[in-house]
Amino acid sequence: MIHGGMGTTRTFLTVAAVAAALFVVGCGKKKDPVPEPMPSPPEFGSTEQTKTMAGFMEGKWCPTGGVDPEMAEKYDLDPNSDLDVSQHWIFKADGTFAYGKLGSKNQITGKWNAEGDRAILMYEMWDDETIQQRKDRLAKDEEGGGQPAIMAMMAFENTMGMLSKLEYVSVTEDKKGLTFGLPEPADGRGTTGGMDFLMADTPDLVRMK
């Protein structure tokens, strides 16, 4: 759930496509260590810690999908990998989380609420600004004209448009990962208001070491 007036009807963009535009600046000179997937991730409910969604979600997760070519070149990543380690979600057991990009200090943070084997993510802050505050500031800058201001607003809208499709997570069928998708309707009729096609390419999340 996006806090800050962003809707959920924008054209769907893949996670890899938005990763390149997520943060216009912020990559430091020193390379951050590339996250590696956990070789034998625990199954949901298999240990005392993973019996609850809070315990299971805790840690760093990367999405499935292609790696952004620029990030692949910078970090010597496999451009044909099925795992996009250039970005991540970090979940804490206290119900907070951060979404970020490899090599950038910028973060989008928020809270999550769980019920059973599902959780809803609420994106609230972009660094030290609320999502709405950032939107308003960028809109004001855009009014002054200039290519940097226009590009900054485009990156913001692309990012928040993408994240508006990545708000609901549930445990995967193999019980080792997380998958994005719309929640089942309360009436149990299997309808999601015509939004199924928008979720077709949403990624799963893989646990990192």
PyMOL CGO cylinders between C-alpha atoms (Angstrom):
from pymol import cmd
from pymol.cgo import CYLINDER

trace = [
    CYLINDER, 0.00, 0.00, 0.00, 1.47, 3.33, -1.06, 0.3, 1, 1, 1, 1, 1, 1,
    CYLINDER, 1.47, 3.33, -1.06, 1.03, 6.11, 1.48, 0.3, 1, 1, 1, 1, 1, 1,
    CYLINDER, 1.03, 6.11, 1.48, 1.06, 9.45, -0.27, 0.3, 1, 1, 1, 1, 1, 1,
    CYLINDER, 1.06, 9.45, -0.27, -1.68, 9.58, -2.88, 0.3, 1, 1, 1, 1, 1, 1,
    CYLINDER, -1.68, 9.58, -2.88, -0.14, 7.23, -5.46, 0.3, 1, 1, 1, 1, 1, 1,
    CYLINDER, -0.14, 7.23, -5.46, -2.74, 5.12, -7.24, 0.3, 1, 1, 1, 1, 1, 1,
    CYLINDER, -2.74, 5.12, -7.24, -2.52, 1.54, -8.44, 0.3, 1, 1, 1, 1, 1, 1,
    CYLINDER, -2.52, 1.54, -8.44, -3.60, 2.00, -12.04, 0.3, 1, 1, 1, 1, 1, 1,
    CYLINDER, -3.60, 2.00, -12.04, -0.30, 2.98, -13.65, 0.3, 1, 1, 1, 1, 1, 1,
    CYLINDER, -0.30, 2.98, -13.65, 1.06, 0.83, -16.47, 0.3, 1, 1, 1, 1, 1, 1,
    CYLINDER, 1.06, 0.83, -16.47, 2.94, -2.12, -15.00, 0.3, 1, 1, 1, 1, 1, 1,
    CYLINDER, 2.94, -2.12, -15.00, 6.72, -1.89, -15.22, 0.3, 1, 1, 1, 1, 1, 1,
    CYLINDER, 6.72, -1.89, -15.22, 8.99, -4.82, -14.48, 0.3, 1, 1, 1, 1, 1, 1,
    CYLINDER, 8.99, -4.82, -14.48, 11.14, -4.64, -11.39, 0.3, 1, 1, 1, 1, 1, 1,
    CYLINDER, 11.14, -4.64, -11.39, 14.33, -4.72, -13.45, 0.3, 1, 1, 1, 1, 1, 1,
    CYLINDER, 14.33, -4.72, -13.45, 13.23, -1.77, -15.59, 0.3, 1, 1, 1, 1, 1, 1,
    CYLINDER, 13.23, -1.77, -15.59, 12.46, 0.40, -12.60, 0.3, 1, 1, 1, 1, 1, 1,
    CYLINDER, 12.46, 0.40, -12.60, 15.65, -0.52, -10.76, 0.3, 1, 1, 1, 1, 1, 1,
    CYLINDER, 15.65, -0.52, -10.76, 17.67, 1.63, -13.15, 0.3, 1, 1, 1, 1, 1, 1,
    CYLINDER, 17.67, 1.63, -13.15, 15.46, 4.64, -12.52, 0.3, 1, 1, 1, 1, 1, 1,
    CYLINDER, 15.46, 4.64, -12.52, 14.88, 4.16, -8.80, 0.3, 1, 1, 1, 1, 1, 1,
    CYLINDER, 14.88, 4.16, -8.80, 17.64, 6.38, -7.57, 0.3, 1, 1, 1, 1, 1, 1,
    CYLINDER, 17.64, 6.38, -7.57, 18.92, 9.11, -9.87, 0.3, 1, 1, 1, 1, 1, 1,
    CYLINDER, 18.92, 9.11, -9.87, 21.96, 9.69, -7.67, 0.3, 1, 1, 1, 1, 1, 1,
    CYLINDER, 21.96, 9.69, -7.67, 23.50, 8.07, -4.67, 0.3, 1, 1, 1, 1, 1, 1,
    CYLINDER, 23.50, 8.07, -4.67, 25.88, 5.36, -5.84, 0.3, 1, 1, 1, 1, 1, 1,
    CYLINDER, 25.88, 5.36, -5.84, 29.12, 5.67, -3.95, 0.3, 1, 1, 1, 1, 1, 1,
    CYLINDER, 29.12, 5.67, -3.95, 32.66, 4.98, -5.17, 0.3, 1, 1, 1, 1, 1, 1,
    CYLINDER, 32.66, 4.98, -5.17, 33.09, 1.89, -3.02, 0.3, 1, 1, 1, 1, 1, 1,
    CYLINDER, 33.09, 1.89, -3.02, 31.21, -1.12, -4.27, 0.3, 1, 1, 1, 1, 1, 1,
    CYLINDER, 31.21, -1.12, -4.27, 28.81, -2.74, -1.83, 0.3, 1, 1, 1, 1, 1, 1,
    CYLINDER, 28.81, -2.74, -1.83, 29.13, -6.51, -1.44, 0.3, 1, 1, 1, 1, 1, 1,
    CYLINDER, 29.13, -6.51, -1.44, 26.76, -8.33, -3.79, 0.3, 1, 1, 1, 1, 1, 1,
    CYLINDER, 26.76, -8.33, -3.79, 24.16, -10.35, -1.86, 0.3, 1, 1, 1, 1, 1, 1,
    CYLINDER, 24.16, -10.35, -1.86, 24.16, -14.11, -2.37, 0.3, 1, 1, 1, 1, 1, 1,
    CYLINDER, 24.16, -14.11, -2.37, 21.15, -16.40, -2.15, 0.3, 1, 1, 1, 1, 1, 1,
    CYLINDER, 21.15, -16.40, -2.15, 20.91, -18.72, 0.83, 0.3, 1, 1, 1, 1, 1, 1,
    CYLINDER, 20.91, -18.72, 0.83, 21.75, -22.23, -0.45, 0.3, 1, 1, 1, 1, 1, 1,
    CYLINDER, 21.75, -22.23, -0.45, 19.25, -24.04, 1.80, 0.3, 1, 1, 1, 1, 1, 1,
    CYLINDER, 19.25, -24.04, 1.80, 16.57, -21.57, 2.94, 0.3, 1, 1, 1, 1, 1, 1,
    CYLINDER, 16.57, -21.57, 2.94, 14.22, -22.78, 5.70, 0.3, 1, 1, 1, 1, 1, 1,
    CYLINDER, 14.22, -22.78, 5.70, 10.62, -23.63, 4.93, 0.3, 1, 1, 1, 1, 1, 1,
    CYLINDER, 10.62, -23.63, 4.93, 7.79, -21.65, 6.46, 0.3, 1, 1, 1, 1, 1, 1,
    CYLINDER, 7.79, -21.65, 6.46, 6.85, -23.33, 9.75, 0.3, 1, 1, 1, 1, 1, 1,
    CYLINDER, 6.85, -23.33, 9.75, 9.83, -25.69, 9.79, 0.3, 1, 1, 1, 1, 1, 1,
    CYLINDER, 9.83, -25.69, 9.79, 11.58, -24.04, 12.76, 0.3, 1, 1, 1, 1, 1, 1,
    CYLINDER, 11.58, -24.04, 12.76, 10.48, -22.19, 15.85, 0.3, 1, 1, 1, 1, 1, 1,
    CYLINDER, 10.48, -22.19, 15.85, 11.44, -18.86, 14.23, 0.3, 1, 1, 1, 1, 1, 1,
    CYLINDER, 11.44, -18.86, 14.23, 9.67, -19.53, 10.95, 0.3, 1, 1, 1, 1, 1, 1,
    CYLINDER, 9.67, -19.53, 10.95, 6.36, -20.59, 12.52, 0.3, 1, 1, 1, 1, 1, 1,
    CYLINDER, 6.36, -20.59, 12.52, 5.21, -16.97, 12.27, 0.3, 1, 1, 1, 1, 1, 1,
    CYLINDER, 5.21, -16.97, 12.27, 5.28, -14.70, 9.23, 0.3, 1, 1, 1, 1, 1, 1,
    CYLINDER, 5.28, -14.70, 9.23, 7.34, -12.19, 11.24, 0.3, 1, 1, 1, 1, 1, 1,
    CYLINDER, 7.34, -12.19, 11.24, 10.05, -14.73, 11.89, 0.3, 1, 1, 1, 1, 1, 1,
    CYLINDER, 10.05, -14.73, 11.89, 9.95, -16.17, 8.39, 0.3, 1, 1, 1, 1, 1, 1,
    CYLINDER, 9.95, -16.17, 8.39, 10.15, -12.80, 6.59, 0.3, 1, 1, 1, 1, 1, 1,
    CYLINDER, 10.15, -12.80, 6.59, 13.00, -11.43, 8.70, 0.3, 1, 1, 1, 1, 1, 1,
    CYLINDER, 13.00, -11.43, 8.70, 16.12, -10.82, 6.60, 0.3, 1, 1, 1, 1, 1, 1,
    CYLINDER, 16.12, -10.82, 6.60, 17.18, -9.68, 3.12, 0.3, 1, 1, 1, 1, 1, 1,
    CYLINDER, 17.18, -9.68, 3.12, 15.33, -10.79, -0.01, 0.3, 1, 1, 1, 1, 1, 1,
    CYLINDER, 15.33, -10.79, -0.01, 16.04, -10.21, -3.71, 0.3, 1, 1, 1, 1, 1, 1,
    CYLINDER, 16.04, -10.21, -3.71, 13.53, -10.55, -6.55, 0.3, 1, 1, 1, 1, 1, 1,
    CYLINDER, 13.53, -10.55, -6.55, 13.56, -12.95, -9.45, 0.3, 1, 1, 1, 1, 1, 1,
    CYLINDER, 13.56, -12.95, -9.45, 13.96, -11.29, -12.84, 0.3, 1, 1, 1, 1, 1, 1,
    CYLINDER, 13.96, -11.29, -12.84, 16.61, -9.79, -15.09, 0.3, 1, 1, 1, 1, 1, 1,
    CYLINDER, 16.61, -9.79, -15.09, 19.46, -7.65, -13.80, 0.3, 1, 1, 1, 1, 1, 1,
    CYLINDER, 19.46, -7.65, -13.80, 19.70, -4.04, -14.95, 0.3, 1, 1, 1, 1, 1, 1,
    CYLINDER, 19.70, -4.04, -14.95, 22.52, -3.93, -17.56, 0.3, 1, 1, 1, 1, 1, 1,
    CYLINDER, 22.52, -3.93, -17.56, 24.21, -0.92, -15.93, 0.3, 1, 1, 1, 1, 1, 1,
    CYLINDER, 24.21, -0.92, -15.93, 24.29, -2.63, -12.55, 0.3, 1, 1, 1, 1, 1, 1,
    CYLINDER, 24.29, -2.63, -12.55, 25.45, -5.89, -14.13, 0.3, 1, 1, 1, 1, 1, 1,
    CYLINDER, 25.45, -5.89, -14.13, 28.44, -4.12, -15.68, 0.3, 1, 1, 1, 1, 1, 1,
    CYLINDER, 28.44, -4.12, -15.68, 29.34, -2.19, -12.53, 0.3, 1, 1, 1, 1, 1, 1,
    CYLINDER, 29.34, -2.19, -12.53, 29.20, -5.19, -10.21, 0.3, 1, 1, 1, 1, 1, 1,
    CYLINDER, 29.20, -5.19, -10.21, 30.25, -7.90, -12.67, 0.3, 1, 1, 1, 1, 1, 1,
    CYLINDER, 30.25, -7.90, -12.67, 26.87, -9.57, -12.36, 0.3, 1, 1, 1, 1, 1, 1,
    CYLINDER, 26.87, -9.57, -12.36, 25.56, -12.21, -14.73, 0.3, 1, 1, 1, 1, 1, 1,
    CYLINDER, 25.56, -12.21, -14.73, 23.27, -10.29, -17.13, 0.3, 1, 1, 1, 1, 1, 1,
    CYLINDER, 23.27, -10.29, -17.13, 21.41, -13.53, -17.84, 0.3, 1, 1, 1, 1, 1, 1,
    CYLINDER, 21.41, -13.53, -17.84, 20.76, -14.35, -14.20, 0.3, 1, 1, 1, 1, 1, 1,
    CYLINDER, 20.76, -14.35, -14.20, 17.23, -15.23, -13.10, 0.3, 1, 1, 1, 1, 1, 1,
    CYLINDER, 17.23, -15.23, -13.10, 17.82, -13.38, -9.83, 0.3, 1, 1, 1, 1, 1, 1,
    CYLINDER, 17.82, -13.38, -9.83, 18.05, -9.59, -9.64, 0.3, 1, 1, 1, 1, 1, 1,
    CYLINDER, 18.05, -9.59, -9.64, 20.56, -8.99, -6.83, 0.3, 1, 1, 1, 1, 1, 1,
    CYLINDER, 20.56, -8.99, -6.83, 20.81, -5.29, -7.74, 0.3, 1, 1, 1, 1, 1, 1,
    CYLINDER, 20.81, -5.29, -7.74, 17.85, -4.50, -5.48, 0.3, 1, 1, 1, 1, 1, 1,
    CYLINDER, 17.85, -4.50, -5.48, 16.36, -5.88, -2.31, 0.3, 1, 1, 1, 1, 1, 1,
    CYLINDER, 16.36, -5.88, -2.31, 13.76, -5.80, 0.45, 0.3, 1, 1, 1, 1, 1, 1,
    CYLINDER, 13.76, -5.80, 0.45, 14.95, -6.06, 4.05, 0.3, 1, 1, 1, 1, 1, 1,
    CYLINDER, 14.95, -6.06, 4.05, 12.22, -7.16, 6.47, 0.3, 1, 1, 1, 1, 1, 1,
    CYLINDER, 12.22, -7.16, 6.47, 12.48, -6.82, 10.23, 0.3, 1, 1, 1, 1, 1, 1,
    CYLINDER, 12.48, -6.82, 10.23, 10.49, -8.87, 12.72, 0.3, 1, 1, 1, 1, 1, 1,
    CYLINDER, 10.49, -8.87, 12.72, 9.13, -5.67, 14.28, 0.3, 1, 1, 1, 1, 1, 1,
    CYLINDER, 9.13, -5.67, 14.28, 6.95, -5.05, 11.23, 0.3, 1, 1, 1, 1, 1, 1,
    CYLINDER, 6.95, -5.05, 11.23, 9.16, -2.53, 9.42, 0.3, 1, 1, 1, 1, 1, 1,
    CYLINDER, 9.16, -2.53, 9.42, 11.04, -2.93, 6.14, 0.3, 1, 1, 1, 1, 1, 1,
    CYLINDER, 11.04, -2.93, 6.14, 13.33, -1.12, 3.70, 0.3, 1, 1, 1, 1, 1, 1,
    CYLINDER, 13.33, -1.12, 3.70, 13.52, -1.32, -0.07, 0.3, 1, 1, 1, 1, 1, 1,
    CYLINDER, 13.52, -1.32, -0.07, 16.78, -0.29, -1.68, 0.3, 1, 1, 1, 1, 1, 1,
    CYLINDER, 16.78, -0.29, -1.68, 19.23, -0.66, -4.53, 0.3, 1, 1, 1, 1, 1, 1,
    CYLINDER, 19.23, -0.66, -4.53, 22.74, -2.08, -4.48, 0.3, 1, 1, 1, 1, 1, 1,
    CYLINDER, 22.74, -2.08, -4.48, 25.29, 0.70, -4.13, 0.3, 1, 1, 1, 1, 1, 1,
    CYLINDER, 25.29, 0.70, -4.13, 22.84, 3.39, -3.04, 0.3, 1, 1, 1, 1, 1, 1,
    CYLINDER, 22.84, 3.39, -3.04, 22.26, 4.85, 0.41, 0.3, 1, 1, 1, 1, 1, 1,
    CYLINDER, 22.26, 4.85, 0.41, 18.72, 5.90, -0.56, 0.3, 1, 1, 1, 1, 1, 1,
    CYLINDER, 18.72, 5.90, -0.56, 15.90, 3.80, 0.86, 0.3, 1, 1, 1, 1, 1, 1,
    CYLINDER, 15.90, 3.80, 0.86, 12.15, 3.54, 0.70, 0.3, 1, 1, 1, 1, 1, 1,
    CYLINDER, 12.15, 3.54, 0.70, 10.88, 2.36, 4.07, 0.3, 1, 1, 1, 1, 1, 1,
    CYLINDER, 10.88, 2.36, 4.07, 7.56, 1.38, 5.55, 0.3, 1, 1, 1, 1, 1, 1,
    CYLINDER, 7.56, 1.38, 5.55, 5.64, -1.08, 7.66, 0.3, 1, 1, 1, 1, 1, 1,
    CYLINDER, 5.64, -1.08, 7.66, 4.12, -4.47, 7.03, 0.3, 1, 1, 1, 1, 1, 1,
    CYLINDER, 4.12, -4.47, 7.03, 1.24, -6.34, 8.64, 0.3, 1, 1, 1, 1, 1, 1,
    CYLINDER, 1.24, -6.34, 8.64, 0.87, -10.11, 8.46, 0.3, 1, 1, 1, 1, 1, 1,
    CYLINDER, 0.87, -10.11, 8.46, -1.97, -12.57, 8.80, 0.3, 1, 1, 1, 1, 1, 1,
    CYLINDER, -1.97, -12.57, 8.80, -1.19, -16.26, 8.53, 0.3, 1, 1, 1, 1, 1, 1,
    CYLINDER, -1.19, -16.26, 8.53, 1.13, -16.78, 5.56, 0.3, 1, 1, 1, 1, 1, 1,
    CYLINDER, 1.13, -16.78, 5.56, 0.38, -13.42, 3.93, 0.3, 1, 1, 1, 1, 1, 1,
    CYLINDER, 0.38, -13.42, 3.93, 1.45, -9.82, 4.51, 0.3, 1, 1, 1, 1, 1, 1,
    CYLINDER, 1.45, -9.82, 4.51, 0.69, -6.36, 3.15, 0.3, 1, 1, 1, 1, 1, 1,
    CYLINDER, 0.69, -6.36, 3.15, 3.50, -3.86, 2.65, 0.3, 1, 1, 1, 1, 1, 1,
    CYLINDER, 3.50, -3.86, 2.65, 2.88, -0.16, 3.26, 0.3, 1, 1, 1, 1, 1, 1,
    CYLINDER, 2.88, -0.16, 3.26, 5.49, 2.09, 1.60, 0.3, 1, 1, 1, 1, 1, 1,
    CYLINDER, 5.49, 2.09, 1.60, 5.63, 5.29, 3.66, 0.3, 1, 1, 1, 1, 1, 1,
    CYLINDER, 5.63, 5.29, 3.66, 8.97, 7.13, 3.48, 0.3, 1, 1, 1, 1, 1, 1,
    CYLINDER, 8.97, 7.13, 3.48, 11.62, 7.92, 0.87, 0.3, 1, 1, 1, 1, 1, 1,
    CYLINDER, 11.62, 7.92, 0.87, 14.71, 8.68, 2.95, 0.3, 1, 1, 1, 1, 1, 1,
    CYLINDER, 14.71, 8.68, 2.95, 13.62, 11.41, 5.38, 0.3, 1, 1, 1, 1, 1, 1,
    CYLINDER, 13.62, 11.41, 5.38, 10.51, 12.49, 3.44, 0.3, 1, 1, 1, 1, 1, 1,
    CYLINDER, 10.51, 12.49, 3.44, 7.08, 10.93, 3.33, 0.3, 1, 1, 1, 1, 1, 1,
    CYLINDER, 7.08, 10.93, 3.33, 6.09, 9.69, -0.12, 0.3, 1, 1, 1, 1, 1, 1,
    CYLINDER, 6.09, 9.69, -0.12, 3.65, 12.60, -0.44, 0.3, 1, 1, 1, 1, 1, 1,
    CYLINDER, 3.65, 12.60, -0.44, 6.23, 15.17, 0.65, 0.3, 1, 1, 1, 1, 1, 1,
    CYLINDER, 6.23, 15.17, 0.65, 8.67, 13.90, -1.96, 0.3, 1, 1, 1, 1, 1, 1,
    CYLINDER, 8.67, 13.90, -1.96, 6.01, 13.92, -4.64, 0.3, 1, 1, 1, 1, 1, 1,
    CYLINDER, 6.01, 13.92, -4.64, 5.04, 17.50, -3.80, 0.3, 1, 1, 1, 1, 1, 1,
    CYLINDER, 5.04, 17.50, -3.80, 8.65, 18.69, -3.74, 0.3, 1, 1, 1, 1, 1, 1,
    CYLINDER, 8.65, 18.69, -3.74, 9.49, 17.08, -7.06, 0.3, 1, 1, 1, 1, 1, 1,
    CYLINDER, 9.49, 17.08, -7.06, 6.33, 18.49, -8.61, 0.3, 1, 1, 1, 1, 1, 1,
    CYLINDER, 6.33, 18.49, -8.61, 7.32, 21.98, -7.46, 0.3, 1, 1, 1, 1, 1, 1,
    CYLINDER, 7.32, 21.98, -7.46, 10.83, 21.52, -8.85, 0.3, 1, 1, 1, 1, 1, 1,
    CYLINDER, 10.83, 21.52, -8.85, 9.36, 20.28, -12.13, 0.3, 1, 1, 1, 1, 1, 1,
    CYLINDER, 9.36, 20.28, -12.13, 7.33, 23.47, -12.49, 0.3, 1, 1, 1, 1, 1, 1,
    CYLINDER, 7.33, 23.47, -12.49, 10.61, 25.39, -12.63, 0.3, 1, 1, 1, 1, 1, 1,
    CYLINDER, 10.61, 25.39, -12.63, 11.61, 23.40, -15.69, 0.3, 1, 1, 1, 1, 1, 1,
    CYLINDER, 11.61, 23.40, -15.69, 14.94, 21.79, -16.43, 0.3, 1, 1, 1, 1, 1, 1,
    CYLINDER, 14.94, 21.79, -16.43, 15.79, 18.27, -17.51, 0.3, 1, 1, 1, 1, 1, 1,
    CYLINDER, 15.79, 18.27, -17.51, 17.08, 17.07, -14.10, 0.3, 1, 1, 1, 1, 1, 1,
    CYLINDER, 17.08, 17.07, -14.10, 13.80, 18.02, -12.41, 0.3, 1, 1, 1, 1, 1, 1,
    CYLINDER, 13.80, 18.02, -12.41, 11.77, 16.29, -15.11, 0.3, 1, 1, 1, 1, 1, 1,
    CYLINDER, 11.77, 16.29, -15.11, 13.90, 13.15, -14.90, 0.3, 1, 1, 1, 1, 1, 1,
    CYLINDER, 13.90, 13.15, -14.90, 13.64, 13.09, -11.11, 0.3, 1, 1, 1, 1, 1, 1,
    CYLINDER, 13.64, 13.09, -11.11, 9.84, 13.20, -11.27, 0.3, 1, 1, 1, 1, 1, 1,
    CYLINDER, 9.84, 13.20, -11.27, 9.77, 10.49, -13.93, 0.3, 1, 1, 1, 1, 1, 1,
    CYLINDER, 9.77, 10.49, -13.93, 11.98, 8.25, -11.79, 0.3, 1, 1, 1, 1, 1, 1,
    CYLINDER, 11.98, 8.25, -11.79, 9.74, 8.85, -8.79, 0.3, 1, 1, 1, 1, 1, 1,
    CYLINDER, 9.74, 8.85, -8.79, 6.54, 8.08, -10.70, 0.3, 1, 1, 1, 1, 1, 1,
    CYLINDER, 6.54, 8.08, -10.70, 8.04, 4.96, -12.29, 0.3, 1, 1, 1, 1, 1, 1,
    CYLINDER, 8.04, 4.96, -12.29, 9.26, 3.67, -8.95, 0.3, 1, 1, 1, 1, 1, 1,
    CYLINDER, 9.26, 3.67, -8.95, 6.03, 4.29, -7.07, 0.3, 1, 1, 1, 1, 1, 1,
    CYLINDER, 6.03, 4.29, -7.07, 3.98, 2.95, -9.96, 0.3, 1, 1, 1, 1, 1, 1,
    CYLINDER, 3.98, 2.95, -9.96, 5.98, -0.27, -9.78, 0.3, 1, 1, 1, 1, 1, 1,
    CYLINDER, 5.98, -0.27, -9.78, 5.80, -0.55, -6.00, 0.3, 1, 1, 1, 1, 1, 1,
    CYLINDER, 5.80, -0.55, -6.00, 2.02, -0.06, -6.07, 0.3, 1, 1, 1, 1, 1, 1,
    CYLINDER, 2.02, -0.06, -6.07, 1.91, -3.51, -7.72, 0.3, 1, 1, 1, 1, 1, 1,
    CYLINDER, 1.91, -3.51, -7.72, 4.21, -5.01, -5.08, 0.3, 1, 1, 1, 1, 1, 1,
    CYLINDER, 4.21, -5.01, -5.08, 2.22, -4.59, -1.89, 0.3, 1, 1, 1, 1, 1, 1,
    CYLINDER, 2.22, -4.59, -1.89, 0.95, -8.08, -1.11, 0.3, 1, 1, 1, 1, 1, 1,
    CYLINDER, 0.95, -8.08, -1.11, 3.25, -11.01, -0.39, 0.3, 1, 1, 1, 1, 1, 1,
    CYLINDER, 3.25, -11.01, -0.39, 2.53, -14.61, 0.52, 0.3, 1, 1, 1, 1, 1, 1,
    CYLINDER, 2.53, -14.61, 0.52, 4.60, -17.73, 1.08, 0.3, 1, 1, 1, 1, 1, 1,
    CYLINDER, 4.60, -17.73, 1.08, 5.48, -19.58, -2.14, 0.3, 1, 1, 1, 1, 1, 1,
    CYLINDER, 5.48, -19.58, -2.14, 4.20, -23.09, -2.85, 0.3, 1, 1, 1, 1, 1, 1,
    CYLINDER, 4.20, -23.09, -2.85, 7.52, -24.64, -1.83, 0.3, 1, 1, 1, 1, 1, 1,
    CYLINDER, 7.52, -24.64, -1.83, 7.31, -22.65, 1.43, 0.3, 1, 1, 1, 1, 1, 1,
    CYLINDER, 7.31, -22.65, 1.43, 10.85, -21.33, 1.00, 0.3, 1, 1, 1, 1, 1, 1,
    CYLINDER, 10.85, -21.33, 1.00, 10.24, -17.93, -0.59, 0.3, 1, 1, 1, 1, 1, 1,
    CYLINDER, 10.24, -17.93, -0.59, 7.80, -15.07, -0.92, 0.3, 1, 1, 1, 1, 1, 1,
    CYLINDER, 7.80, -15.07, -0.92, 5.67, -14.19, -3.91, 0.3, 1, 1, 1, 1, 1, 1,
    CYLINDER, 5.67, -14.19, -3.91, 3.87, -10.99, -4.85, 0.3, 1, 1, 1, 1, 1, 1,
    CYLINDER, 3.87, -10.99, -4.85, 0.22, -11.08, -5.84, 0.3, 1, 1, 1, 1, 1, 1,
    CYLINDER, 0.22, -11.08, -5.84, -3.19, -9.64, -5.16, 0.3, 1, 1, 1, 1, 1, 1,
    CYLINDER, -3.19, -9.64, -5.16, -5.04, -10.98, -2.10, 0.3, 1, 1, 1, 1, 1, 1,
    CYLINDER, -5.04, -10.98, -2.10, -7.90, -13.40, -2.62, 0.3, 1, 1, 1, 1, 1, 1,
    CYLINDER, -7.90, -13.40, -2.62, -11.27, -11.62, -2.66, 0.3, 1, 1, 1, 1, 1, 1,
    CYLINDER, -11.27, -11.62, -2.66, -13.43, -11.82, 0.44, 0.3, 1, 1, 1, 1, 1, 1,
    CYLINDER, -13.43, -11.82, 0.44, -16.30, -13.39, -1.51, 0.3, 1, 1, 1, 1, 1, 1,
    CYLINDER, -16.30, -13.39, -1.51, -14.10, -16.29, -2.59, 0.3, 1, 1, 1, 1, 1, 1,
    CYLINDER, -14.10, -16.29, -2.59, -15.18, -16.08, -6.21, 0.3, 1, 1, 1, 1, 1, 1,
    CYLINDER, -15.18, -16.08, -6.21, -11.64, -15.85, -7.56, 0.3, 1, 1, 1, 1, 1, 1,
    CYLINDER, -11.64, -15.85, -7.56, -12.00, -12.37, -9.01, 0.3, 1, 1, 1, 1, 1, 1,
    CYLINDER, -12.00, -12.37, -9.01, -9.56, -9.52, -8.44, 0.3, 1, 1, 1, 1, 1, 1,
    CYLINDER, -9.56, -9.52, -8.44, -11.39, -6.73, -10.19, 0.3, 1, 1, 1, 1, 1, 1,
    CYLINDER, -11.39, -6.73, -10.19, -9.77, -7.33, -13.58, 0.3, 1, 1, 1, 1, 1, 1,
    CYLINDER, -9.77, -7.33, -13.58, -6.24, -6.83, -12.19, 0.3, 1, 1, 1, 1, 1, 1,
    CYLINDER, -6.24, -6.83, -12.19, -4.92, -10.37, -12.76, 0.3, 1, 1, 1, 1, 1, 1,
    CYLINDER, -4.92, -10.37, -12.76, -3.12, -9.46, -15.98, 0.3, 1, 1, 1, 1, 1, 1,
    CYLINDER, -3.12, -9.46, -15.98, -1.21, -6.70, -14.20, 0.3, 1, 1, 1, 1, 1, 1,
    CYLINDER, -1.21, -6.70, -14.20, 0.26, -9.20, -11.76, 0.3, 1, 1, 1, 1, 1, 1,
    CYLINDER, 0.26, -9.20, -11.76, 1.36, -11.77, -14.36, 0.3, 1, 1, 1, 1, 1, 1,
    CYLINDER, 1.36, -11.77, -14.36, 5.02, -10.69, -14.34, 0.3, 1, 1, 1, 1, 1, 1,
    CYLINDER, 5.02, -10.69, -14.34, 5.46, -9.77, -10.71, 0.3, 1, 1, 1, 1, 1, 1,
    CYLINDER, 5.46, -9.77, -10.71, 8.53, -11.42, -9.14, 0.3, 1, 1, 1, 1, 1, 1,
    CYLINDER, 8.53, -11.42, -9.14, 9.07, -13.87, -6.33, 0.3, 1, 1, 1, 1, 1, 1,
    CYLINDER, 9.07, -13.87, -6.33, 11.50, -13.01, -3.53, 0.3, 1, 1, 1, 1, 1, 1,
    CYLINDER, 11.50, -13.01, -3.53, 14.47, -15.25, -2.74, 0.3, 1, 1, 1, 1, 1, 1,
    CYLINDER, 14.47, -15.25, -2.74, 16.11, -15.29, 0.68, 0.3, 1, 1, 1, 1, 1, 1,
    CYLINDER, 16.11, -15.29, 0.68, 19.69, -14.01, 0.82, 0.3, 1, 1, 1, 1, 1, 1,
    CYLINDER, 19.69, -14.01, 0.82, 22.48, -15.14, 3.15, 0.3, 1, 1, 1, 1, 1, 1,
]
cmd.load_cgo(trace, "trace")
